[in-house]
């Protein structure tokens, strides 16, 4: 496989090599790819966690009486005032 890097990418790799932390271009790229894979996995886990929370909230809403937005916000503001006064 052959890849082309733009000048900014080449400078970044050279900077990493000059820092002494990496011994080769391959090591820099290997680290970058590993971190990208970790990022993608953690993002997928986060999305799944959010889906589970949304599903739980939807399920809870089936067993909870409806409340209008103004009443909801006023309740939050009242609790905040009580917390700040305590």
ROFIMI-558573 format. One record per residue: residue number from 0; x, y, z of N, C-alpha, C in turn. Coordinates in nm, 3 decimals. Example, Ala and Ser with C-alpha at 12.3 -4.5 7.8 and 13.67 -1.06 7.14 Angstrom:
2
<0, <1.319, -0.569, 0.780>, <1.230, -0.450, 0.780>, <1.320, -0.330, 0.780>>
<1, <1.285, -0.225, 0.708>, <1.367, -0.106, 0.714>, <1.290, 0.003, 0.787>>
***
This chain:
86
<0, <0.085, -0.118, 0.000>, <0.000, 0.000, 0.000>, <0.089, 0.123, 0.000>>
<1, <0.045, 0.219, -0.072>, <0.119, 0.344, -0.081>, <0.025, 0.457, -0.043>>
<2, <0.074, 0.551, 0.037>, <-0.010, 0.664, 0.075>, <0.064, 0.794, 0.048>>
<3, <-0.014, 0.898, 0.027>, <0.043, 1.032, 0.007>, <0.002, 1.117, 0.126>>
<4, <0.097, 1.189, 0.179>, <0.070, 1.279, 0.291>, <0.080, 1.422, 0.243>>
<5, <-0.006, 1.507, 0.298>, <0.007, 1.648, 0.264>, <0.120, 1.707, 0.349>>
<6, <0.167, 1.826, 0.316>, <0.281, 1.884, 0.389>, <0.259, 1.895, 0.540>>
<7, <0.138, 1.927, 0.584>, <0.112, 1.936, 0.728>, <0.127, 1.800, 0.795>>
<8, <0.078, 1.697, 0.730>, <0.091, 1.562, 0.785>, <0.238, 1.519, 0.792>>
<9, <0.313, 1.551, 0.688>, <0.456, 1.518, 0.688>, <0.529, 1.590, 0.800>>
<10, <0.495, 1.719, 0.820>, <0.558, 1.796, 0.929>, <0.526, 1.736, 1.065>>
<11, <0.400, 1.696, 1.082>, <0.359, 1.636, 1.209>, <0.439, 1.509, 1.236>>
<12, <0.452, 1.424, 1.137>, <0.528, 1.301, 1.154>, <0.675, 1.333, 1.185>>
<13, <0.732, 1.427, 1.113>, <0.873, 1.465, 1.138>, <0.891, 1.520, 1.279>>
<14, <0.795, 1.599, 1.324>, <0.801, 1.654, 1.460>, <0.798, 1.542, 1.562>>
<15, <0.711, 1.443, 1.540>, <0.703, 1.329, 1.631>, <0.835, 1.251, 1.631>>
<16, <0.894, 1.233, 1.515>, <1.021, 1.160, 1.507>, <1.132, 1.239, 1.577>>
<17, <1.135, 1.369, 1.557>, <1.239, 1.452, 1.619>, <1.226, 1.459, 1.770>>
<18, <1.106, 1.436, 1.821>, <1.087, 1.439, 1.967>, <1.159, 1.321, 2.033>>
<19, <1.187, 1.219, 1.954>, <1.255, 1.101, 2.007>, <1.160, 0.997, 2.064>>
<20, <1.035, 1.027, 2.069>, <0.938, 0.933, 2.125>, <0.913, 0.816, 2.030>>
<21, <0.926, 0.841, 1.902>, <0.902, 0.737, 1.801>, <1.030, 0.712, 1.723>>
<22, <1.053, 0.585, 1.687>, <1.176, 0.549, 1.617>, <1.162, 0.547, 1.465>>
<23, <1.034, 0.540, 1.417>, <1.016, 0.532, 1.272>, <0.880, 0.589, 1.232>>
<24, <0.868, 0.618, 1.104>, <0.741, 0.665, 1.049>, <0.634, 0.559, 1.073>>
<25, <0.672, 0.433, 1.055>, <0.577, 0.323, 1.074>, <0.522, 0.321, 1.217>>
<26, <0.610, 0.349, 1.315>, <0.566, 0.350, 1.454>, <0.467, 0.464, 1.479>>
<27, <0.493, 0.580, 1.420>, <0.401, 0.693, 1.434>, <0.265, 0.656, 1.375>>
<28, <0.266, 0.600, 1.256>, <0.141, 0.565, 1.188>, <0.070, 0.452, 1.262>>
<29, <0.144, 0.354, 1.311>, <0.085, 0.244, 1.388>, <0.014, 0.298, 1.513>>
<30, <0.079, 0.391, 1.583>, <0.019, 0.451, 1.702>, <-0.107, 0.529, 1.665>>
<31, <-0.100, 0.604, 1.558>, <-0.216, 0.682, 1.514>, <-0.333, 0.591, 1.479>>
<32, <-0.306, 0.482, 1.409>, <-0.413, 0.389, 1.372>, <-0.472, 0.319, 1.494>>
<33, <-0.388, 0.284, 1.590>, <-0.436, 0.220, 1.713>, <-0.528, 0.316, 1.789>>
<34, <-0.485, 0.443, 1.799>, <-0.567, 0.543, 1.867>, <-0.699, 0.568, 1.794>>
<35, <-0.694, 0.568, 1.662>, <-0.817, 0.585, 1.583>, <-0.912, 0.470, 1.610>>
<36, <-0.859, 0.348, 1.616>, <-0.943, 0.232, 1.644>, <-1.003, 0.241, 1.784>>
<37, <-0.924, 0.282, 1.883>, <-0.976, 0.300, 2.020>, <-1.085, 0.407, 2.023>>
<38, <-1.063, 0.516, 1.952>, <-1.162, 0.624, 1.945>, <-1.292, 0.573, 1.886>>
<39, <-1.284, 0.500, 1.776>, <-1.404, 0.447, 1.711>, <-1.479, 0.352, 1.803>>
<40, <-1.405, 0.266, 1.875>, <-1.470, 0.173, 1.967>, <-1.537, 0.246, 2.082>>
<41, <-1.470, 0.346, 2.139>, <-1.529, 0.418, 2.251>, <-1.650, 0.499, 2.206>>
<42, <-1.645, 0.552, 2.085>, <-1.760, 0.624, 2.032>, <-1.880, 0.530, 2.014>>
<43, <-1.854, 0.410, 1.964>, <-1.961, 0.311, 1.947>, <-2.020, 0.272, 2.082>>
<44, <-1.934, 0.255, 2.182>, <-1.982, 0.221, 2.316>, <-2.068, 0.335, 2.372>>
<45, <-2.024, 0.458, 2.350>, <-2.100, 0.574, 2.399>, <-2.237, 0.579, 2.333>>
<46, <-2.241, 0.557, 2.203>, <-2.369, 0.559, 2.130>, <-2.461, 0.452, 2.187>>
<47, <-2.407, 0.333, 2.213>, <-2.490, 0.226, 2.268>, <-2.541, 0.262, 2.408>>
<48, <-2.456, 0.322, 2.491>, <-2.498, 0.364, 2.625>, <-2.611, 0.467, 2.617>>
<49, <-2.599, 0.561, 2.524>, <-2.703, 0.662, 2.507>, <-2.834, 0.597, 2.460>>
<50, <-2.823, 0.502, 2.369>, <-2.944, 0.432, 2.321>, <-3.015, 0.361, 2.437>>
<51, <-2.937, 0.295, 2.523>, <-2.995, 0.225, 2.637>, <-3.065, 0.324, 2.729>>
<52, <-3.003, 0.439, 2.754>, <-3.064, 0.541, 2.841>, <-3.190, 0.598, 2.780>>
<53, <-3.188, 0.620, 2.650>, <-3.307, 0.671, 2.582>, <-3.420, 0.569, 2.589>>
<54, <-3.387, 0.442, 2.564>, <-3.489, 0.338, 2.572>, <-3.548, 0.330, 2.713>>
<55, <-3.462, 0.342, 2.816>, <-3.510, 0.338, 2.954>, <-3.600, 0.458, 2.983>>
<56, <-3.563, 0.575, 2.932>, <-3.645, 0.695, 2.953>, <-3.780, 0.681, 2.883>>
<57, <-3.779, 0.626, 2.764>, <-3.906, 0.606, 2.692>, <-3.993, 0.508, 2.769>>
<58, <-3.934, 0.400, 2.817>, <-4.010, 0.301, 2.894>, <-4.066, 0.364, 3.021>>
<59, <-3.985, 0.443, 3.090>, <-4.032, 0.510, 3.212>, <-4.144, 0.607, 3.181>>
<60, <-4.139, 0.669, 3.065>, <-4.243, 0.766, 3.030>, <-4.379, 0.701, 3.012>>
<61, <-4.380, 0.572, 2.982>, <-4.507, 0.500, 2.967>, <-4.576, 0.480, 3.102>>
<62, <-4.498, 0.489, 3.211>, <-4.552, 0.464, 3.345>, <-4.557, 0.592, 3.429>>
<63, <-4.531, 0.705, 3.368>, <-4.527, 0.832, 3.439>, <-4.627, 0.927, 3.376>>
<64, <-4.704, 0.997, 3.457>, <-4.800, 1.091, 3.398>, <-4.727, 1.203, 3.322>>
<65, <-4.790, 1.248, 3.217>, <-4.732, 1.357, 3.136>, <-4.727, 1.487, 3.216>>
<66, <-4.632, 1.572, 3.178>, <-4.620, 1.704, 3.242>, <-4.583, 1.803, 3.131>>
<67, <-4.640, 1.920, 3.137>, <-4.609, 2.018, 3.032>, <-4.472, 2.081, 3.059>>
<68, <-4.413, 2.134, 2.957>, <-4.277, 2.189, 2.964>, <-4.262, 2.300, 3.067>>
<69, <-4.358, 2.390, 3.074>, <-4.349, 2.502, 3.168>, <-4.348, 2.453, 3.313>>
<70, <-4.433, 2.358, 3.344>, <-4.438, 2.302, 3.479>, <-4.306, 2.232, 3.512>>
<71, <-4.252, 2.160, 3.416>, <-4.126, 2.089, 3.434>, <-4.013, 2.187, 3.465>>
<72, <-3.999, 2.290, 3.382>, <-3.893, 2.390, 3.400>, <-3.910, 2.463, 3.533>>
<73, <-4.033, 2.500, 3.567>, <-4.057, 2.568, 3.694>, <-4.017, 2.480, 3.812>>
<74, <-4.043, 2.352, 3.803>, <-4.003, 2.260, 3.909>, <-3.852, 2.256, 3.925>>
<75, <-3.780, 2.253, 3.814>, <-3.633, 2.254, 3.819>, <-3.584, 2.384, 3.882>>
<76, <-3.640, 2.497, 3.839>, <-3.599, 2.627, 3.894>, <-3.626, 2.635, 4.043>>
<77, <-3.738, 2.582, 4.087>, <-3.770, 2.582, 4.230>, <-3.668, 2.500, 4.308>>
<78, <-3.633, 2.383, 4.256>, <-3.533, 2.299, 4.323>, <-3.396, 2.366, 4.327>>
<79, <-3.360, 2.435, 4.220>, <-3.232, 2.507, 4.218>, <-3.229, 2.617, 4.322>>
<80, <-3.340, 2.691, 4.333>, <-3.347, 2.799, 4.433>, <-3.335, 2.741, 4.573>>
<81, <-3.401, 2.630, 4.599>, <-3.395, 2.567, 4.730>, <-3.252, 2.519, 4.762>>
<82, <-3.185, 2.466, 4.661>, <-3.047, 2.420, 4.679>, <-2.955, 2.535, 4.708>>
<83, <-2.972, 2.646, 4.636>, <-2.886, 2.762, 4.655>, <-2.910, 2.831, 4.790>>
<84, <-3.030, 2.819, 4.844>, <-3.062, 2.881, 4.973>, <-3.016, 2.796, 5.090>>
<85, <-2.991, 2.671, 5.065>, <-2.952, 2.578, 5.174>, <-2.808, 2.596, 5.217>>
***
